Amino acid sequence: MKLTKAKRDQYRKLAKQQGYRSRAAFKLLQLNKSYKIIKKSDKVVEFGCAPGGWIQVVSQIVGQSGFVLGLDLKEISPLAGTRFIKGSIDDPQLTHILLETIGSGDKFDVVLSDMSPNVSGIWEIDHERQISLTKYALNVSTKVLERGGNAVYKIFQGASTKTFVSEFSEHFALVKLSKPPASRQESSELYLVCLSFKE
Ligand SMILES: C[S@@+](CC[C@H](N)C(=O)[O-])C[C@H]1O[C@@H](n2cnc3c(N)ncnc32)[C@H](O)[C@@H]1O
């Protein structure tokens, strides 16, 4: 068995043992351990949340005093103490819907985006599709994120990675590219960890 497959199986097994819906949960746990992105009582929204592994992790961190909202094209089985919206990141009404859902004139402390397009297998196309989803995520973030808030965006590594990092740096005080150990080495995914939203 190849090492990468062994690692994938190890996280799948761990997810099952610990009651997480996806092994993706470990990527967020590892990112949060390194960068302290989410804290107790935070209000958090995740774009591309199905089946809900990250939402489970967020929910444990923020506790009952926090607020957790997930968005996805696909329905998810309900998770106690969290909210869910079935919809798309490119819905022109999304900003309005998110702000209405959180209510009281509030904004989010943290935005997470783990979106992946339906992969075609043609790398350039998949890369561009994923980047386009993340651009929508950044655009919505600038309207729903509290000043000083944090964010994480999955990106597929490729030609536009560099420009992308500088684009995000205009909005956040600190932007780091990270590949958590739970992310498969053979996958081109990377995470942009963005701290302290400036506007
Ligand atoms: C890798 S999965 C997310 C896994 C999730 N973070 C977890 O921990 O379980 C990527 C998700 O992005 C969603 N997605 C793709 N395009 C989207 C769009 N336009 N709007 C919202 N979600 C989208 C997919 O439906 C899919 O569920």
The ligand as an SDF file (V2000), in Angstrom:
LIG
                    3D

 27 29  0  0  0  0  0  0  0  0999 V2000
  -14.5990   19.1470   -0.1340 C   0  0  0  0  0  0  0  0  0  0  0  0
  -16.3240   19.3980    0.0410 S   0  0  0  0  0  0  0  0  0  0  0  0
  -16.3970   20.2290    1.5980 C   0  0  0  0  0  0  0  0  0  0  0  0
  -16.1240   19.3340    2.7780 C   0  0  0  0  0  0  0  0  0  0  0  0
  -16.5150   19.9850    4.0890 C   0  0  0  0  0  0  0  0  0  0  0  0
  -15.6460   21.0960    4.4250 N   0  0  0  0  0  0  0  0  0  0  0  0
  -16.4920   18.9950    5.2280 C   0  0  0  0  0  0  0  0  0  0  0  0
  -15.6860   19.1690    6.1530 O   0  0  0  0  0  0  0  0  0  0  0  0
  -17.3040   18.0600    5.2430 O   0  0  0  0  0  0  0  0  0  0  0  0
  -16.6090   20.6790   -1.1280 C   0  0  0  0  0  0  0  0  0  0  0  0
  -18.0430   21.1660   -1.2020 C   0  0  0  0  0  0  0  0  0  0  0  0
  -18.1110   22.3630   -2.0200 O   0  0  0  0  0  0  0  0  0  0  0  0
  -19.4430   22.4420   -2.4850 C   0  0  0  0  0  0  0  0  0  0  0  0
  -19.6180   23.4240   -3.5560 N   0  0  0  0  0  0  0  0  0  0  0  0
  -19.1830   23.3500   -4.8460 C   0  0  0  0  0  0  0  0  0  0  0  0
  -19.6140   24.4030   -5.5520 N   0  0  0  0  0  0  0  0  0  0  0  0
  -20.3200   25.1960   -4.7060 C   0  0  0  0  0  0  0  0  0  0  0  0
  -21.0490   26.4140   -4.8520 C   0  0  0  0  0  0  0  0  0  0  0  0
  -21.1340   27.0450   -6.0520 N   0  0  0  0  0  0  0  0  0  0  0  0
  -21.6650   26.9330   -3.7820 N   0  0  0  0  0  0  0  0  0  0  0  0
  -21.6240   26.2940   -2.5770 C   0  0  0  0  0  0  0  0  0  0  0  0
  -20.9740   25.1210   -2.3740 N   0  0  0  0  0  0  0  0  0  0  0  0
  -20.3370   24.5640   -3.4170 C   0  0  0  0  0  0  0  0  0  0  0  0
  -19.7210   20.9990   -2.9380 C   0  0  0  0  0  0  0  0  0  0  0  0
  -21.0990   20.7460   -3.0690 O   0  0  0  0  0  0  0  0  0  0  0  0
  -19.0340   20.1710   -1.8460 C   0  0  0  0  0  0  0  0  0  0  0  0
  -19.9330   19.7160   -0.8860 O   0  0  0  0  0  0  0  0  0  0  0  0
  1  2  1  0
  2  3  1  0
  2 10  1  0
  3  4  1  0
  4  5  1  0
  5  6  1  0
  5  7  1  0
  7  8  2  0
  7  9  1  0
 10 11  1  0
 11 12  1  0
 11 26  1  0
 12 13  1  0
 13 14  1  0
 13 24  1  0
 14 15  1  0
 14 23  1  0
 15 16  2  0
 16 17  1  0
 17 18  1  0
 17 23  2  0
 18 19  1  0
 18 20  2  0
 20 21  1  0
 21 22  2  0
 22 23  1  0
 24 25  1  0
 24 26  1  0
 26 27  1  0
M  CHG  2   2   1   9  -1
M  END
$$$$
